[in-house]
Amino acid sequence: MTFDQDGALLFRRALSEPALEQIEAALAGLPDERAGVRLRDRDALGQCLRADRPIGSIAASILGLGSFPVRAILFDKTEKTNWALGWHQDRTIVVRERREMPGYSAWTHKEGMIHVAPPPSVLANMVTLRVHLDPVPDTNAPLLIARGSHRQGAILEADIESAVSRSVISTCLAERGDVWLYATLILHASAAAVKPARRRVLQVDYAAEPLSGGLEFLGV
């Protein structure tokens, strides 16, 4: 599997146990019965995600040393929060304030943060990392990806099923400390766990360039 062709790469044992414990400490105090928690203003986590640290260096291997984290979400799937997710692309970013700009649409507020769908060219120059804090065997709802779908740009909702049918589907298994790197626009999905166990995944979006027209990423 190659990043350019397939849109994904697995970095096995990318994080040592001390690094994982540092991340867990930075996430301490978050609610543990919610499907996803959007993170902001967590300085300790921001330090863990810098381009010169193990997680950020993976993003930098694609985007360059100037890359920076622009959004982080903790997914905590358990027996109580055993959700399924249909095929989709991640199509929004989080910004500091709303500014009307050509190509930016679908403004929404989620957990007090301003989300917007930017032009596909913005998303095409981003990557998404999934940092696995728990093992993800095939019975515990691993992410599914449609390899190469990121090269199709923004895909209309009506065309997603067809795009998936033309793609090779890969199951993204992981161990604690593994990191999956994805093109942000890749089509992905997840079923409910067959044998639910705790499955914490820290998902972080990285960009290499600031936004134009006075818009700013909110950051982590």
C-alpha positions in Angstrom: 0.0 0.0 0.0 1.3 3.5 -0.9 0.0 6.8 0.2 -0.2 8.4 -3.2 -1.9 5.5 -4.9 -4.1 4.1 -2.0 -4.4 7.1 0.3 -3.4 5.3 3.5 -0.3 4.0 5.3 0.1 2.0 8.6 2.9 3.0 10.9 3.3 0.1 13.2 4.4 0.7 16.8 4.8 4.3 16.1 4.4 5.3 19.7 6.2 4.0 22.7 4.4 3.2 25.9 5.6 6.4 27.6 4.4 8.4 24.6 1.0 6.7 24.8 0.8 7.4 28.5 1.6 11.1 27.9 -1.3 11.3 25.4 -3.6 9.6 27.8 -2.6 12.1 30.5 -3.4 14.9 28.1 -6.8 13.5 27.5 -7.6 12.9 31.2 -11.0 14.1 32.4 -12.9 13.8 29.1 -16.3 12.1 29.2 -16.1 8.4 28.4 -19.6 7.7 27.3 -19.7 9.8 24.1 -19.1 8.6 20.6 -16.8 11.4 19.7 -15.4 14.4 21.7 -14.0 17.4 19.7 -10.9 18.7 21.5 -9.6 22.3 21.8 -7.5 24.4 24.1 -5.6 21.4 25.4 -2.0 22.6 25.5 -0.5 19.3 26.7 -2.1 17.5 23.7 -0.9 20.2 21.4 2.7 19.6 22.5 2.2 15.9 21.7 1.1 16.7 18.2 3.9 19.0 17.0 5.7 18.2 13.8 8.9 17.3 15.6 7.2 14.8 17.8 6.3 11.2 16.9 2.7 11.8 15.8 3.4 15.1 14.0 6.4 13.7 12.3 4.2 11.1 10.5 2.0 14.0 9.1 5.3 15.9 8.2 6.5 12.9 6.2 3.7 13.8 3.7 3.1 17.5 4.2 6.5 18.7 5.3 7.9 20.1 8.5 5.6 23.2 8.3 2.6 21.0 8.9 0.4 21.6 12.0 -2.6 20.0 13.7 -5.9 21.7 12.9 -8.5 19.5 14.5 -8.6 16.6 17.0 -11.4 14.3 18.0 -11.3 11.4 20.5 -13.5 8.5 19.5 -14.2 6.2 22.5 -16.2 3.2 21.3 -17.4 0.9 24.0 -20.2 -1.6 24.6 -22.4 1.3 25.5 -21.3 3.4 22.5 -21.1 0.8 19.8 -22.1 2.8 16.8 -21.8 2.2 13.0 -20.8 4.7 10.4 -21.7 4.5 6.7 -19.4 5.3 3.8 -18.5 9.0 3.7 -15.8 11.6 3.3 -14.7 14.0 6.0 -15.6 17.3 4.3 -15.4 20.0 7.0 -12.8 22.0 8.9 -13.0 24.0 12.1 -12.2 27.8 12.0 -11.9 30.6 14.5 -14.7 32.8 13.1 -17.1 32.9 10.2 -16.0 34.9 7.2 -18.0 34.5 3.9 -15.6 33.3 1.2 -16.2 31.8 -2.2 -16.2 28.0 -2.1 -16.9 27.8 1.7 -20.4 26.5 2.6 -22.5 24.5 5.1 -21.6 26.6 8.1 -22.5 24.8 11.4 -21.7 24.9 15.1 -20.8 21.7 16.9 -19.8 21.7 20.5 -19.3 25.5 20.3 -16.9 25.3 17.4 -17.5 26.7 13.9 -17.4 24.1 11.1 -17.4 24.8 7.4 -17.0 22.8 4.2 -14.0 24.3 2.4 -13.1 23.9 -1.3 -11.9 20.4 -2.1 -8.4 21.8 -2.8 -8.1 22.6 0.9 -8.9 19.1 2.0 -6.7 17.6 -0.7 -3.7 19.2 1.0 -4.5 17.7 4.4 -3.9 14.4 6.0 -5.7 12.6 8.9 -4.0 10.5 11.5 -5.7 7.9 13.7 -3.7 7.2 16.8 -4.7 3.9 18.4 -4.8 3.8 22.2 -6.4 0.3 22.2 -6.1 -2.8 20.0 -8.5 -3.0 17.0 -9.0 -6.6 15.8 -11.5 -7.4 13.1 -14.2 -8.0 15.8 -13.9 -4.5 17.3 -15.1 -2.2 14.5 -12.0 -1.4 12.5 -12.2 1.4 10.0 -12.8 0.4 6.4 -11.3 2.4 3.6 -12.0 2.6 -0.2 -8.4 2.6 -1.4 -7.7 5.3 -4.0 -11.0 7.1 -3.5 -9.2 10.3 -2.3 -8.0 10.8 -5.9 -11.6 11.5 -7.0 -11.8 14.7 -5.1 -15.1 15.6 -3.4 -17.6 12.9 -4.2 -21.3 13.7 -4.4 -23.5 11.8 -1.9 -25.4 10.1 -4.8 -22.1 8.8 -6.2 -20.5 7.4 -3.1 -22.0 3.9 -3.5 -20.6 3.7 -7.0 -17.2 5.0 -6.0 -17.0 2.4 -3.2 -18.0 -0.5 -5.6 -15.1 0.5 -7.9 -12.5 0.5 -5.1 -10.5 -2.1 -3.3 -11.7 -2.1 0.3 -9.2 -2.5 3.1 -9.8 -3.3 6.8 -7.6 -1.1 9.0 -6.6 -3.4 11.9 -4.3 -1.9 14.6 -2.5 -2.6 17.9 -2.0 -0.1 20.7 0.6 2.4 19.6 -0.1 2.0 15.8 -0.9 5.0 13.8 -2.9 5.0 10.5 -2.2 7.9 8.1 -5.0 8.7 5.6 -5.7 11.3 2.9 -8.4 13.4 4.5 -10.7 12.9 1.5 -10.6 9.1 1.5 -14.0 7.3 1.7 -14.3 5.4 4.9 -16.8 3.6 7.0 -17.1 1.5 10.2 -19.5 -1.2 11.3 -20.6 -1.8 14.9 -18.3 -4.1 16.9 -19.1 -7.8 16.8 -17.3 -8.2 20.2 -17.3 -4.8 21.7 -14.3 -3.7 23.8 -12.9 -0.3 24.5 -11.6 1.2 21.3 -10.1 4.7 21.8 -8.8 6.4 18.7 -7.4 9.9 18.7 -8.1 11.4 15.2 -6.0 14.4 14.2 -6.2 16.4 11.0 -3.1 18.2 9.8 -2.6 20.9 7.2 0.5 22.4 5.6 -0.7 25.8 4.7 -2.9 28.5 6.4 -6.3 29.4 5.0 -6.7 32.4 2.7 -9.0 35.4 3.0 -8.6 36.0 6.7 -10.0 32.6 7.6 -8.0 30.7 10.3 -8.0 27.1 11.4 -9.1 26.8 15.1 -6.3 24.4 15.9 -5.9 22.1 18.9 
